[in-house]
């Protein structure tokens, strides 16, 4: 049997409402069926999805692992294609994406890392303009062949080429070398893979074409702002902050060890502070409605929000030091 050129790894955890759309976007690809394989890593059964995967000879991997890095690593372990690309369960591909990936990797044997722009969609799949997402699309071709070129890319664009794993494709011989590092990261796997591509040999390429549908919804981990209920928004923001702070501290620690610490930094508290700053109009409403705030997490988030309004600098330093010290004690990441 002919080995597939592209392995598509779809990951999901608990969320069922969009995965069928994601799978359909793969099987409706312009790339012939024999040219790609479909690998689905999830913690639930879905008769429609499982039947499609089996029908086209794909692989279904069932796991209760919550860690994004661990699920991605399981998919990489199972992949047989020369190129590996990723798809989160709430995103979708445009029909020509896999065919374009085939062509760009065929045309440049040195290519290790590929990234494309996105179209933002809402919960029902309708294209929308989201300013926070739109500002990360880069509308020119970027090619970096050597370490100097890659460093210039980081200086100019920062994380932009390392955002959204559903926009990425990598050479398997490259990612296989780093799979055990990826396995350790609970989150931020997309900027991690980009960081690894920066320090490895091989070319990186950003394609300005919009080839991925990126969904923002109330169930998206990165789209807390889409939750209408203010108390629910605060609770989810605080819960996300813990996981994100730990993972990003791991990423910054790794970057420092790889000599990229000057250019790759992440202050989770700045993001949290920005969220609370943008939600200033909700603070008074949440404080007044303390009766609906049933948990210490909710109360703590309100207190932190008020602290941020009084002294943004102090609030940022406090939460960042707290999370990173907890990380250092419990995980002690060393490379």
Buried (B, 14 or more C-beta within 10 A) or exposed (E): EEEBBBBBBBBBBEBEEBBBBBBBBBBEBEBEEEBBBBBBBBBBEBEEBBEBBEEBEBBBBEBEBEBBBBBBBBBBEBBBBBBBBBBBBBBBBBEBBBBBBBEBBEEBEEBBBBBBBBBBBEBEEEEEEBEEBEEBBBEEEBEBBEEEEBBEBBEEBBBBBBBBBBBBBBBBEBBBEBBEBBBBBBBBBBBBBBBBBBBBEBBBBBBBEBBBBBBBBBBBBBBBBBBEEBBBBBBBBBBBBBBBBBBBBBBBBBBBEBEBEEBBBBBBBBBBBEBBEEBEEBBEEBEEEEEEBEEEBBBBBBEBBBBBBEEBEEBBEBBBEEBBEBBEEEBEBEE
